[in-house]
């Protein structure tokens, strides 16, 4: 029994000593770690602008300034908000031929990013109402 206690005590001391040595060597290298972190940060490429989207009703269209104003519901703040969104030559517009064909009251789905503190549209999808189909005799209920 005495031998078993001595062996356990020796194993505990060796384990503790093995854990302390690597910790001491890491403390001696903080300058190297900081230098490596600075090198990695310098080599990183700038992040691409984050894409955001809004779905809402067009409040106004300014074809001369190439921008639209969209009223949308912000679920984070639980409020109606209005966003001024710029349109450029790279903006893809669907269901109309151009910004001049977007009308006040149209519903749009806009994907945009913030560039130079300006909302710039990547794509605009204009929702157009489909005309109602004419009622035919086949659609009418049968008389009994």
N, C-alpha and C positions, 0 to 999 in steps of 0.2 A: 504494500500500500504506500509506503514511504517513497518507493521508486516511482510510482505512478504520479504522485503529487509533484515530485521534482521534474519529471518529464513534462507535465502539463504547464508548470511554472516556466520552464525553459522555452517551451513552444510559444507561450504568451509573450514573453520578453522578446523573442526573435520576431514575432509577427508585428509587435508594436514598433520595433526598431526598423523593420522593412517598410513600414508605412511612413515613418518620419523622414527617412533619407530622400525619397522622391519629393516630398513637400519642401524640403530645404533647397533642393536643386532648382525647383520652380521659382522660389523666392529670389534666387540669385539671377534670374533671367528676365525680369520685367522690362528692362530696356529693349531687349531683343523682341519681345512680344509687341511692345508699343511700336517699334520700328516696322515690324511686319504688318501690323494693322494699318499704319500710315501708308505703307507701300500698296497694300490692297485697296485702300480707299482712293488713292491717286489713280489706280488703274481701272476703277469702275467707270462704266459709261453712264452718261446722264440718263435718268429714267424717262421713258416715254410719257406724254401727258395722259392722264387717266380719262377714259371715256365715260361720260355721263349721259343720261337720257331723260327726256320729259315727254309726257303725253298730255296734250291739252288743246285748248281752243285758241285759234289765231285772233289776237286783238287788233293788230295792225300790221301792214306790210309797207316797208319803205324800199321800193325798188331802186331809188337813186342811191341810197346808202347800202343796198344789198343786205337788208336785215329784216327780221320778223320779230314780233313781240308775241309771246305765247303765255297764256294764263294756264296754270296747272295746279294740282293739289299736292302739297308737300306733306307726305305722311309722317315725316320726322317731327315737324313742328305743328302738325294738324291745322294747317292754314292754306288758303289760296295764295299763290304767288305768281308773279309775272317775270319772265326771263326775256331779255333782249338777246337774240341770237343772230350772229353775222353769217352770211352765206358767201362763199368764195367759189372760184372756178373748180375746185376739187370736190365740192359738195355734190353728192348724188341726190337728185330729186326724183321721187317716184310718183306716178299717177297724174302729173302735170308736166308741161313742157319747160317751165321755168318759174322763177320767183314771181314774175309779173302775173302768173296765172293762179297764184295762191290768193285766196280771198279772206276777208274778215269773216269769222264764223266757221271756217274750215277746221276740222280736227286733224292734228298732225302728231306724228311720232318722230321726235327729233333726237338723234344721237350727236353729241357734241363734245368738245374738249375745251379746256381753258388755255388760251395762248396769249401771252402778254396781257393778262388780266381781262381778256375778251372771250366771250363764249362764241366759238367758231363751229358751225355745223359740219359734221362728217356726212350725215345723211338725213334727209327729210322725206317721210312717207306721208302723203296727203290722203286722208280717207275720204273717198267720194261715195255718196249714197247711190245705191243701185236703184234704177227706176223700178217702180212696182210692175209686176207682170200683169198683163190684162186678164181679166176674169173671162174664162171661156165656159161654154155649156157643159163641158166635162167636169169643170170645177163645181158646178151647181149641184145641190143635193137633189136626188131623184124624187119625183112626186109619186105619191101612192094613190 
